[in-house]
Amino acid sequence: MSFIAEFTDNHGFKARLTSEKLYITSTGSQETFALRSIAGIGVYDDIKEYNENLREYDRKSELYEKALNSNRQGGIIFFILGIIALFPGLAKGDIQEIFIVISIILVFLGIIFYNHIPKYDNPTHPAMNSYFRIILVGGERSFQFNKNEVSATKIGVFINALEDTLTAYNHS
């Protein structure tokens, strides 16, 4: 069996085309479509879901930045108070008082560094989901794939090859 065209996204999606059939392999499934049953094809980007995920990402990023900034401000205040508390001991020259103040400063520095860890995870930027859509005589099927900069042009070439084999697209 010779393939006319093939597309792979390196994340589990593979489409192969012969003169009579379209073979789709995706995560967890393998399907075969007779070309005569295909009424249309295309690529669909789920912009609505991406925008929702982007809003959630912005909200989480804002919370993360607020947590990070509040921890920094609290740490600076404790550090300044510890330095101010050190001055009376230095003025008297009392070693025991200096040792106690230095111990307190070290404890506060430990608390500062512990609290410097943000309470929120730094969110990752959302990715847009893309789907290879096949419109069949009795419905449609969509297969998710990763449309990164490398495979974006390859899917276009594959769809053009598929259109050339479909009888509905032939202009003869």
N, C-alpha and C positions, 0 to 999 in steps of 0.2 A: 504494500500500500504506500503510494507516494503522497507526500503532503505538499499542497500548493503554498500554504502559509502557516506560520506558527507564531504564537505569542506566549511568553512566560514572564511573570512579574517577580520571580524569586521569593514569593511569599505564599506559595501554594496554589496559585491560579495558572492554568495552562490551557490554551485553546489551540486546536489543530484543525486544519481544513483540508479536505480532499475534494475531488470533483463532485462527490455525491453526499458527503456527510460532514458535520461539524462535531468534533469531539471536545468536550469541556471537562477538565479535571480541576476541582477546587477542594478546599480543605474538607475532607470527609465524604466527598461524592465524586462520581464519574457519570457523565451523561453524554448521550449521543443523539444528535438531531439530524433528521433527513433534511437536506436543503430545500426540498419541495414543500416542507411544512413551515418554513420560515417566511413570515410576511414582512419583517423589518428587523433592523439591528441598530444599535447605537451605544453611546457611552453616556452615562448619567452621573453627574457629580451631585451629591447630597448637600447642597448649600444650606438648606434650612437647619439640618442637624449640625453642620459645621458652625453656623452662626450661634446656635444655642450653646455649643461646647466652647466657643470663643468667649461668650458672655460669662460663662461659668469660670473659665480660665482667668479672665480679667478680675472677677470677684475674688477668687482665691489668691491671685497675685497681690491684690490690694491688701488682703488680710495678712498675707505673709510679710509684706513690706512694713505694715503697721506693727506687727509683732516684733520684727527685727529692730525697728527704730525705737520702740518703747523699751526693749531690753538694753539697747545701747545707752539710752538716756538714763535709765535706772542705774546702770553700771558706773557711769561717769559721776553721778551724784554720790554713790557710796564711796567711790575712790576719793573724791574731794573731801568728804566728811572724815574719812580715815586719815588723810594727810593733816587736816586741821586738828584732829585729836592727837596727833603725834607731837605738835608744837609744845604743849605744856610740859610733857615729859622731857623734851630736849632742853627746855629753859631751866628746869630744876636740876637736870643732870642725874635724875634717878634712873638707874639701869633697869630696875625691876618694873617700873612704870613704862619705860620705853619698850621692854620685852612684851608686856601685856598689850600695849597699843599695837605693836607690830604683829602680834598674834591675832588681834582683832582684825587688823587690816588684811592679813592673809586669809582669814575666814571669809571676810567680805569679798575679797577677790575671787575666792572659790565659788561663792554664791553668784557673783557677777558672771563668771565664765559658765557656770551651770545654767543660769538664766539666759545667757546669750544664745543658747540653742533655741531657735524659734519653735513655737508651739504648732505651727502649721508647716507642712511639707511644701517645698518649692514646687509649684505645679509645672507640668510639662505642657508645651504648646500643643493644641489639638491638631490632628491631621484630618484632611478632608477625605471622606470615603467616596470612592468611585465605583461604579457598577457597569459591567458589560451586560447590556440588556438585549434579549432576543424576544421579538414579538412573534408569537406563533399563531396559527389559525385558531386555536382554542384558548388562548391566554398569553401570558408572558412569563419569562424567567429572567431573573437578574442575578449576576454573579459578582461579588465584591472582589476588587483587585486593587493593588497598590500602584497608583499612577504617580510615580516620582519622575524626576526630570529625565531619567534614562528611558523609562518605559512609555512615557507619554507619546513620543513620536512612533514607537513601535506598535502601539495599539491602533493608531491611525492607519499605518501601513497595512496591518492585519485586517481592519474593517474594509479598507479599499479592496483588498484581495477577495474578501468575502462577498462584497457587493458585486464584484465582477463575475462571481460564480452563480449568484442567485438569478433565477429566471425573471423575477419581478423587476430587476434592475437592468436587464439586457434591453438595449434599444434597437435590436435588429428586426 
